[in-house]
Amino acid sequence: MFAGKTVVITGASSGLGAALADGVAKAGGCLALLARNAERLGAVAESCRAAGARVVEVQGDVVDSGACEDLISSALAEFSSIDYLVLNAGVSMWTSFEEIENLSLFSKIMDTNYQGSVNCVYHGLAALKESGGLLVAISSIQGLTGVPSHTGYCASKHALQGFCDSLRIELEGTGVDVLTVLPSWVSGTGLRGRALGAEGEPIGGEAKGHSSSAVPLDRLVAKVLRAMRKRRRRLYVPGYMRIIPLLKALCPCLLDWIIRKKVSR
Ligand SMILES: NC(=O)c1ccc[n+]([C@@H]2O[C@H](COP(=O)([O-])OP(=O)(O)OC[C@H]3O[C@@H](n4cnc5c(N)ncnc54)[C@H](OP(=O)(O)O)[C@@H]3O)[C@@H](O)[C@H]2O)c1
């Protein structure tokens, strides 16, 4: 299904972005990849080429609109069209609001997770309309509900979710569909190690570990690629997470209690 298709992925130097690139490469797709760390991005691109894919790599920051424009124009110059635009670049946090000493944490997270996605859509939408393509936003279940120690991250994913839900309605009839991916905790990525702490810097080695209920990365990748092929509108991983909006509407205090318990564990 990805044979001959062009897939653009932001945040492709590690975790989910790198694993999606690998999956697309093995399924015969062409790739345009962006991240800030050139060395890690280069290694991902090389491994995709070794799997037989044509790959364009762009070193850049999604916060920089010019870098997003460069990503889209490089993909079009090499492959002539864009079939999938995957908004995956993201950064998280792990600190309660009252402990925060540096407010820049909020702008760093919002600029990357929300504005960075808007920047890519701004430059990529015309190409998606041309191909009747799919916009894929890697949101989070935290885009639908609050989680302690994640105020800024939840806010950024709520913003992304609202942006995508509004855009989907605007794009009705244009041939462009919008898929939002809502994973719970995922193990096997760098997100926790790079999560920002109270001083606005990555916590690194002190980052919290994962519980056994975290979704393994390979399982998430298989589900995302399948949802892309089927042009789904929303993907919950694990699937039982689709109960969250229902609980939030009907029993919000119960939902808060469950989340508080989960996070404190
Ligand atoms: N892991 C989870 O539990 C989980 C759960 C739900 C949703 N998600 C979402 O999944 C997505 C991928 O995260 P992950 O878990 O795979 O984490 P990850 O391994 O840390 O990957 C994040 C990627 O984003 C890139 N990135 C970060 N800031 C960027 C920027 N300003 N410009 C360009 N690229 C940037 C990083 O590369 P560079 O540092 O090289 O730029 C890296 O390639 C994120 O949107 C995250 O919110 C993750």
Ligand as a Chemical Component Dictionary entry (heavy atoms), coordinates in Angstrom:
data_LIG
# 
_chem_comp.id                   LIG 
_chem_comp.type                 NON-POLYMER 
_chem_comp.pdbx_formal_charge   0 
_chem_comp.three_letter_code    LIG 
# 
loop_
_chem_comp_atom.comp_id 
_chem_comp_atom.atom_id 
_chem_comp_atom.alt_atom_id 
_chem_comp_atom.type_symbol 
_chem_comp_atom.charge 
_chem_comp_atom.model_Cartn_x 
_chem_comp_atom.model_Cartn_y 
_chem_comp_atom.model_Cartn_z 
_chem_comp_atom.pdbx_ordinal 
LIG N1  N1  N 0  6.307  7.873  24.113 1  
LIG C1  C1  C 0  5.073  8.039  24.572 2  
LIG O1  O1  O 0  4.697  7.564  25.675 3  
LIG C2  C2  C 0  4.070  8.814  23.739 4  
LIG C3  C3  C 0  2.712  8.719  24.043 5  
LIG C4  C4  C 0  1.790  9.455  23.308 6  
LIG C5  C5  C 0  2.224  10.262 22.275 7  
LIG N2  N2  N 1  3.535  10.343 21.980 8  
LIG C6  C6  C 0  3.956  11.264 20.905 9  
LIG O2  O2  O 0  4.712  10.555 19.932 10 
LIG C7  C7  C 0  5.565  11.468 19.251 11 
LIG C8  C8  C 0  6.969  10.860 19.131 12 
LIG O3  O3  O 0  7.527  10.749 20.419 13 
LIG P1  P1  P 0  8.466  9.534  20.860 14 
LIG O4  O4  O 0  7.810  8.883  22.010 15 
LIG O5  O5  O -1 8.887  8.736  19.687 16 
LIG O6  O6  O 0  9.711  10.356 21.473 17 
LIG P2  P2  P 0  11.221 10.552 20.998 18 
LIG O7  O7  O 0  11.881 9.229  20.828 19 
LIG O8  O8  O 0  11.816 11.530 21.962 20 
LIG O9  O9  O 0  11.070 11.226 19.572 21 
LIG C9  C9  C 0  10.759 12.578 19.417 22 
LIG C10 C10 C 0  11.285 13.021 18.056 23 
LIG O10 O10 O 0  10.910 14.368 17.858 24 
LIG C11 C11 C 0  12.078 15.088 17.432 25 
LIG N3  N3  N 0  11.941 16.473 17.830 26 
LIG C12 C12 C 0  11.758 16.977 19.085 27 
LIG N4  N4  N 0  11.695 18.307 19.047 28 
LIG C13 C13 C 0  11.831 18.660 17.729 29 
LIG C14 C14 C 0  11.852 19.896 17.051 30 
LIG N5  N5  N 0  11.707 21.063 17.708 31 
LIG N6  N6  N 0  12.011 19.905 15.698 32 
LIG C15 C15 C 0  12.142 18.737 15.022 33 
LIG N7  N7  N 0  12.128 17.523 15.617 34 
LIG C16 C16 C 0  11.995 17.503 16.958 35 
LIG C17 C17 C 0  13.253 14.376 18.073 36 
LIG O11 O11 O 0  14.442 14.517 17.305 37 
LIG P3  P3  P 0  15.590 15.624 17.487 38 
LIG O12 O12 O 0  15.875 15.747 18.938 39 
LIG O13 O13 O 0  16.703 15.054 16.660 40 
LIG O14 O14 O 0  15.035 16.868 16.866 41 
LIG C18 C18 C 0  12.786 12.919 17.948 42 
LIG O15 O15 O 0  13.121 12.414 16.676 43 
LIG C19 C19 C 0  5.510  12.775 20.052 44 
LIG O16 O16 O 0  4.662  13.704 19.400 45 
LIG C20 C20 C 0  4.906  12.363 21.367 46 
LIG O17 O17 O 0  4.212  13.419 22.003 47 
LIG C21 C21 C 0  4.476  9.626  22.669 48 
# 
loop_
_chem_comp_bond.comp_id 
_chem_comp_bond.atom_id_1 
_chem_comp_bond.atom_id_2 
_chem_comp_bond.value_order 
_chem_comp_bond.pdbx_ordinal 
LIG N1  C1  SING 1  
LIG C1  O1  DOUB 2  
LIG C1  C2  SING 3  
LIG C2  C3  SING 4  
LIG C2  C21 DOUB 5  
LIG C3  C4  DOUB 6  
LIG C4  C5  SING 7  
LIG C5  N2  DOUB 8  
LIG N2  C6  SING 9  
LIG N2  C21 SING 10 
LIG C6  O2  SING 11 
LIG C6  C20 SING 12 
LIG O2  C7  SING 13 
LIG C7  C8  SING 14 
LIG C7  C19 SING 15 
LIG C8  O3  SING 16 
LIG O3  P1  SING 17 
LIG P1  O4  DOUB 18 
LIG P1  O5  SING 19 
LIG P1  O6  SING 20 
LIG O6  P2  SING 21 
LIG P2  O7  DOUB 22 
LIG P2  O8  SING 23 
LIG P2  O9  SING 24 
LIG O9  C9  SING 25 
LIG C9  C10 SING 26 
LIG C10 O10 SING 27 
LIG C10 C18 SING 28 
LIG O10 C11 SING 29 
LIG C11 N3  SING 30 
LIG C11 C17 SING 31 
LIG N3  C12 SING 32 
LIG N3  C16 SING 33 
LIG C12 N4  DOUB 34 
LIG N4  C13 SING 35 
LIG C13 C14 SING 36 
LIG C13 C16 DOUB 37 
LIG C14 N5  SING 38 
LIG C14 N6  DOUB 39 
LIG N6  C15 SING 40 
LIG C15 N7  DOUB 41 
LIG N7  C16 SING 42 
LIG C17 O11 SING 43 
LIG C17 C18 SING 44 
LIG O11 P3  SING 45 
LIG P3  O12 DOUB 46 
LIG P3  O13 SING 47 
LIG P3  O14 SING 48 
LIG C18 O15 SING 49 
LIG C19 O16 SING 50 
LIG C19 C20 SING 51 
LIG C20 O17 SING 52 
# 
